[in-house]
Amino acid sequence: MAGNPRIRRLISVGLPLLFAAIAHTAYMPGPRVITGWATPIVSMLGLYFLLTGLVVWARGGMAIGVDYGLMLYVYFPNESHVVQSAIYSILRHPMYSGAVRVGLALGLWRGTLWSVLFGLFMPLGLTLWLRLAEEPELIERFGEGYADYRRKVPAFWPKLQDAAKFFRFLITGG
C-alpha cells in the first residue's frame, strides 16, 4: 500500500476524534451563560453557522468527491490530483470550514461556557491538524504550488472581498 504512513496514522485517529468532539459540543453540561436579550441574537448567529456549515460541507464534498472526502488519496497518492472548483478559490478546506461552522453553531445553541469555548476552539484545533499533519503532506505531494496556494487562500473563512462568491457558491454550487 502506497502513501505516507505518518499521515495514515494521524487520519485514522485524529479525524474521528475531531468529528466526535464537534458532535459532543451540543451536549456539554453546565448552565447556559447566554441568556436574556442575547439569546435570540446568538440563536440567529448559530442558525447562520449551522446552515452555511452544512451547505459548504455538502457542496465542498460534492466538489471534491467521495474518494477525496474519505481521504483515499492518502492510501493512493499517485492517483491524486488538484481539484478545480470555484470553492477552492475561496477556501482551501471547505469541508473543514463546514465542520468548524457546525461546531460553532452547536456551541452557541447549547450556550454553556464550555460548549461556547469548545465551539470557538474548533478552528484552532483544525488549524493545528492542517499545519502539522495534512498540509505538509500536500506540500510534499504538490510542491511549491500548494505552498503558494496556502499563502493566498484562507482555510476556513472567506476573505471579505470573496463574500459574494462564497454565497453564490452556497446557493448555486458553482
N, C-alpha and C positions, 0 to 999 in steps of 0.2 A: 504494500500500500504506500503510495507516494504521499507527499505533503509534509508539513512541518510538525514534528511530534510535539513540540512545546505548545504550539497554538491548539493542537487537537486536545491536549490535556486540559488547557485552560478553558476551552469552549465546553468540554464535556462536564466540567464542574461549575464554571463561572456563570454561564448564561442561564441555566436552570435556576440557580440560586438568585440571580438578579431578578428574573421574572416572577419568582415566588415572592420575593421581597416586595415587588410592586403590588401584587395582589394583597399581601399582608397589610399594606398601608391602610386599606379600607377597614381593617379590624383592630387597629391598635387601641388599647384600652386607655381610659382616663376621661376626665370631664372635658367637655367642649370648652375651648378657650375663645372660640369665635362665636360671639352671641350678640344679641341686640340688633342695632341698626346695621351692623356689618354683615350679618348672616345672609341677607339677600344678595348683597354685592359679591361676597365670597362664593355664594352658590352659583351666581351667574358666571363668575370667573372660572369656577370648577367645571361648569357645563361647557364653557368655551374650550377649556383644555381637553375635556373628555371627547367632545365632538371632533375637534381638529386632530386630536391624538389618534382616535380610531380611524378617521378618514386618511390621514397621512400615512399611518401604519399600513392600512389596507391598500391604498394606491401605490405606496412605495413597494409593498410586497408584489403587487401585480407588475410593476415596472421592472423589478429585479428578478422575478421568477421564483418558483419554488426551490429550485436547486441552490440558488444563492441565499434565499431566505433561510434555508436549513443549513447553510454553510457547508454544503458538499464540496465547494471549491477547496476547502482545507484538505480534503482527502484526495482530490483530483486536481491539483493546481495547474497541470499542463492543459487542462480543458477550460480554464477560466479565461475571462475576457473582461474588458472595461464595458460597463453597461452605459449606454447612451439614452438618457431620458431627461425630460425637462426638469424634473425634481432634482436631479443631481447637479444642475447648475445653480440651484438654490440652497440645497442641503446635502452634505456628504453622506449623512446617515438618516434617511427619512424614517426607517422603521424604528430606530432607536429614538428619534425625535418623538415619534408616536408613543413609545413606551414612557419616555420622560413626561410627556404631557398627561398621559393617563395616570401615572404615579402622582403628579401634582394634583390632578383633579380628585383622585381618591383621598389624598391627604387633606385637601381643603374641605371636601364634603364630610369627612369624618370629623374634622375640626378639633381633634385633641392636640395638645402640644407636640406629642411625639409623632403623630401622623403628619402634621404640617411640616415639622422639621425633617422627617424622613422624605416627604414629598419634595422638599427643597434640596435634599441631599442626593436625590436621584441623578441630576445632571452631573454632579461631581463624581459619583460612582461610575457612571458610564464613561465620563471623560477619562478617568483613570484606566478603565478597561481598554478604551480605544488607544490611549497613548502607550500603555505598557504591553498590550497583547496584540490587538488586531491590526492597528495601523503600522507597526514595524514590519509585520508580515506582508502587508500590502505594499509598502515601500520596497521591501526586498523583491517582491514579485514584479511590480510595475515600475520601479526605479524612481528617478528624479521627477518624472512626470506626475506621479501621485503625490510626492512631497510638495511640489508646486501647487497642485490642486488643493491640498490640505491647507496651504497658506491662504488661498483665495476664497475658498468656500467654507462657511461655518458648518459645524457638525449638526446642531440641533435647532437653532433659532435663525430664521432668515434675517438677512440684513434689511433694514428699513426700506431701502430703495428696491428690494425684491418682494415687498409685501404683496403688491398686486399680482405678480407672477405666482407667488405662493398660494394665494386664494384662488386664482384661476386654475392652478393645478388641483386644489382640493375639490373644486366644482366640476371641472371637466376631465381631470386625469391626464391632461396633456400640456 
